[in-house]
Amino acid sequence: MNDRAALRQRLIQERLDLSGRLELAEQLQSVLRVWLVRRRETTIGAYWPIKGEFDPLPALYRWSEAHPERRIGLPVVDKEQGTLRFHVWYPGCPMEEDAYGIPKPKDTEVFEPQLMIVPCLGYGPAGLRLGYGGGFMDRTLAALAPRPATAGVGFAHGFLPLLRAEPGDMPVDTMLTEEGVVWERGG
């Protein structure tokens, strides 16, 4: 586990090569929709999927449809702070690419999410997650007060039983895969 860059590359390729990835994504959509039913938050920060990541937006849009006060946000990088701000997203909203080529909402309202859906390239025991190594999610979680609840989402192939925390790592409160809720703080 010492060479995280090589591990990240391996996990990205494995995810892209997953047999039946679309079916696994449909299963994870279902897990996320069911999990959201009992949540009380009205604002969720999510992400635009890249590199074969699970796309949480269809499940989140269904979550928001029945309640007009519910809002979904996508991240926009705050270059000065090295953190993320969340701008309202809805299907069809104006989008533009950020400096990394990832679509982001254009000129929509900023808000602080009560719940964040966090992509996990890999995950380990006790809510540890492995992202792409930029630290944006971890710095954002550390900076938000109050800290939002967090749910990591990823495919079960990314389980890393020997993953250990590094300085600055912020564990997630819940981990969801196509197999269900695989870990929940206090659960």
C-alpha positions, 0 to 999 in steps of 0.5 A: 500500500506504500505506492498510492499512485500505482494503487490509484492507477490500478484501481481506476483500470480495474473499475473501467474493466469491471465486468457488468459495470452498468449492472453494478451501477444500477444496483448501487443506484438502488442502494443509494435511493433506499439509503436516502429515504431515511435521511433528513438533510435537505442539501446534498453535495455530490460530484460529476463522475469521471474515470468510470466512477459511479454516477450518483446524480440520477438517484439524487435527482429522484431524491429531490423531485418530491420536495422542492426545498431539497437541493443538490450541489456539484463542486467548484474548486476554490483555488485560493483555499484548495477546497470545494464550494458547492453550487446548485445543480439540476438536470439541464442547468448551465454547465462549464468545464473547470480547470481539470476538464470536469463539468461544473454548474455555471452561475448557480447559487452556492450553499454548504451541504448538510450531506456529502456523497463522496466518490471512493476509488478505494475504501478500507476499514472504519470509513477510510477512503482513497480518492485521487490524491488531490486532497480536495474532499478532505480539505473541504470536509476539514474546513466545513463547520458544522461538518456535513454527514458523509457517505462514500460511494464506490464499487465493492472491487475497491475494498482495501482491507490493509488501507491505513489513514494518512495525515489529513485523511477524513473518513466517511460516516457511511460506505455504500457499494452495489452490495449495500451499506458496507459500513456505517459509523455507529451502525 
